[in-house]
Amino acid sequence: MSEPTACAQGIEDGGLILNGHAYGLCPGYPGLAEIWLYQSTTGTFTTGKKLPAPGVRVVDGVSFFIDALPQSACDYPSLELNATSPGVSDEHNLGFGGCTTGKLVPINESQGIWQLPAGHWTQNFS
């Protein structure tokens, strides 16, 4: 993994190597973020059954998290990820593609809303 940037822009310069394949990382959240993870429906911002939240660590002023799901991503057609950090919230809906044993499950649909007021999310967005 490359070193994270030394600013609150995120750690998008980081990466993950898994079984010889490189994967990029999304930007982090400024400050300590609180994360909620739910089963969902692809293409919506609905929250279903709540899943355990990943552990969050602050690296160079931004929140960063990678964690395993309770079950294979193949068992979740869609997940809703809501996050809030000091002053701002966002939400992401991730729809997963087909599964192949021993491979990462691809995200084939996603949508997100950024810069929501802290602690606020929407169920519908047009």
C-alpha positions as CSV (number, residue, x, y, z in Angstrom):
1,M,0.0,0.0,0.0
2,S,1.4,3.4,-0.9
3,E,1.6,6.1,1.8
4,P,-1.6,8.2,2.3
5,T,-1.4,11.9,1.5
6,A,-0.7,14.1,4.4
7,C,-3.9,16.2,4.2
8,A,-7.7,15.9,4.7
9,Q,-8.2,15.4,0.9
10,G,-8.5,11.7,1.5
11,I,-6.2,8.7,0.9
12,E,-7.1,8.1,-2.7
13,D,-3.5,7.6,-3.5
14,G,-3.5,4.5,-1.4
15,G,-4.2,1.0,-2.7
16,L,-4.8,-2.5,-1.8
17,I,-3.0,-5.6,-3.2
18,L,-5.0,-8.8,-2.9
19,N,-3.8,-12.0,-4.5
20,G,-1.5,-10.1,-6.8
21,H,-4.2,-7.7,-8.0
22,A,-4.1,-4.0,-7.2
23,Y,-7.3,-2.2,-6.2
24,G,-7.6,1.6,-5.7
25,L,-9.2,3.1,-2.6
26,C,-11.9,5.8,-2.5
27,P,-11.2,9.1,-0.8
28,G,-11.5,9.2,3.0
29,Y,-13.8,11.4,5.2
30,P,-12.2,14.4,6.9
31,G,-12.1,13.8,10.7
32,L,-13.5,10.8,12.5
33,A,-16.4,9.4,10.6
34,E,-19.2,7.3,11.9
35,I,-20.4,4.6,9.5
36,W,-23.7,2.7,9.1
37,L,-24.0,-0.3,6.8
38,Y,-27.3,-1.9,5.7
39,Q,-28.8,-4.4,3.3
40,S,-30.6,-2.4,0.6
41,T,-32.2,-2.4,-2.8
42,T,-30.1,-1.5,-5.9
43,G,-30.9,2.0,-7.3
44,T,-32.5,3.3,-4.1
45,F,-31.3,4.8,-0.8
46,T,-33.4,2.5,1.3
47,T,-32.0,0.9,4.4
48,G,-32.9,-2.7,5.2
49,K,-31.4,-5.0,7.8
50,K,-28.5,-3.2,9.7
51,L,-25.1,-4.9,9.4
52,P,-22.1,-4.5,11.7
53,A,-20.3,-1.2,11.0
54,P,-16.6,-1.4,9.9
55,G,-14.0,-0.2,12.4
56,V,-12.9,3.4,11.5
57,R,-9.4,4.7,11.9
58,V,-8.1,8.2,11.3
59,V,-5.0,8.4,9.1
60,D,-3.4,11.8,8.5
61,G,-6.6,13.5,9.5
62,V,-9.1,11.5,7.5
63,S,-11.2,8.4,8.3
64,F,-10.4,5.2,6.6
65,F,-12.0,1.7,6.8
66,I,-11.8,-1.7,5.2
67,D,-13.6,-4.6,6.8
68,A,-15.1,-7.9,5.9
69,L,-18.9,-8.4,5.5
70,P,-20.6,-10.8,7.8
71,Q,-21.3,-13.0,4.7
72,S,-20.0,-13.1,1.2
73,A,-20.9,-10.1,-0.9
74,C,-22.6,-12.7,-3.1
75,D,-25.3,-12.8,-0.4
76,Y,-26.1,-9.1,-0.7
77,P,-27.5,-7.9,-4.0
78,S,-27.2,-4.3,-2.7
79,L,-25.7,-2.4,0.3
80,E,-26.4,1.0,1.7
81,L,-23.4,2.8,3.3
82,N,-24.2,6.0,5.3
83,A,-21.4,8.0,6.8
84,T,-21.1,11.2,8.8
85,S,-18.0,13.2,9.8
86,P,-17.7,16.6,11.4
87,G,-20.1,18.9,9.5
88,V,-21.0,16.6,6.6
89,S,-22.8,13.3,5.7
90,D,-23.1,11.2,2.6
91,E,-24.7,8.0,1.5
92,H,-23.9,5.4,-1.1
93,N,-25.9,2.6,-2.6
94,L,-23.9,-0.3,-4.1
95,G,-25.3,-3.0,-6.3
96,F,-23.2,-6.1,-6.8
97,G,-22.6,-8.2,-9.9
98,G,-22.1,-11.9,-10.4
99,C,-20.0,-14.0,-8.1
100,T,-17.0,-16.2,-8.9
101,T,-15.5,-18.3,-6.2
102,G,-12.2,-16.8,-4.9
103,K,-12.7,-13.5,-6.7
104,L,-13.8,-10.1,-5.5
105,V,-17.4,-9.3,-6.2
106,P,-17.7,-6.4,-8.6
107,I,-19.9,-3.4,-8.0
108,N,-21.9,-3.1,-11.1
109,E,-24.3,-0.2,-10.0
110,S,-23.7,2.6,-7.6
111,Q,-25.0,6.0,-6.7
112,G,-24.1,8.5,-4.0
113,I,-25.1,11.8,-2.4
114,W,-22.4,13.9,-0.9
115,Q,-22.4,17.1,1.2
116,L,-25.6,16.4,3.1
117,P,-26.0,18.1,6.5
118,A,-24.3,16.2,9.3
119,G,-26.5,13.3,10.5
120,H,-29.0,13.6,7.7
121,W,-29.8,11.1,4.9
122,T,-32.6,10.7,2.3
123,Q,-34.7,7.6,1.4
124,N,-35.5,9.1,-2.1
125,F,-33.5,11.3,-4.3
126,S,-34.6,12.7,-7.7
